[in-house]
Amino acid sequence: MRKIYVIGIGAGDPDQLTVQAVKALNHVDVFFLLDKGEEKSDLIALRHEILRRHIDGRAYRLVEARDPERDRVADSAAYPGAVDDWRSRRAALYERMIIDELGEGPGEDRTGAFLVWGDPALYDSTLAVLEAILERGRVRFDHEVIPGISSVSALAARHRVGLNRVGRPVQITTGRRLAEGWPDGVDDVVVMLDAHQSFRHYLAADPVIHWGAYVGTEDEILVSGRLSEVAGRIEELRSAARTRKGWIMDTYLLRRD
């Protein structure tokens, strides 16, 4: 039977791969890479570097395809539908690649892999897309998930802080949800996928912020301090970095007293 590995590759540093991930890389015949456009070509380049550095002489093939464009709706009510549509188009693309590139006969390539930024279990669609393909029933495959170092773990390590405090919870959420209000019952909130710097809603409360962009890469930017003191600097750095690279990937921890 065909087999698919879903391999977490960390937050940007090729040295963040686990031993388990390296072993999995060396069992793969075909790597499926999604092209997200010229602006994000360095994401593909990093995956090439990971394979170059960690595969020990094994022959493999690369299959690249253009990632479907996602409708970035501003309306919260329309957001779930836009995500469902994007995932459906991704499922059709993945299904076609698996059928076309992996076989079940003698001498055919049977093992494929998707290299997932960070950890496959945290704000990534790959597992849900593969489940949708299996439910369609057009192609059979086994799949195995290899966890990776998430941007959340990498952020905490770079700032040398714990995500939670003794006996207290921490919540991971999105910028969209944070803009709707601080989560109930928690004082420590990790925020991902924040395109609009939703931390600005909490300047008056003045929590501590530990912010990082491109964590683990050569372009890494880190800022830490009281929100009232560093919010402007974060916005300036974020805007300049996005202009320079064409995209930005940032995460932050808000911690109120």
Buried (B, 14 or more C-beta within 10 A) or exposed (E): EBBBBBBBBBBBBBEBBBEEBBEBBEEBBBBBBBEBEEEBEBBBEBBEEBBEEBBEEEEBEEBEBEBBEBEEEEEEEEBEEBBEEBBEBBBBBBBBBBBEBBEEEEEEBBBBBBBBBBBBBBBBBBBEBBEBBBEEEEBEBEBEBBBBBBBBBBBBBBBEBEBBEEEEEBBBBBBBBBBEEBBEEBBBBBBBEBEEBBBEBBEEEBBBBBBBBBBBBEBBBBBBBEBBEBBEEBEEBBEEBBEEBEEBBBBBBBBBE
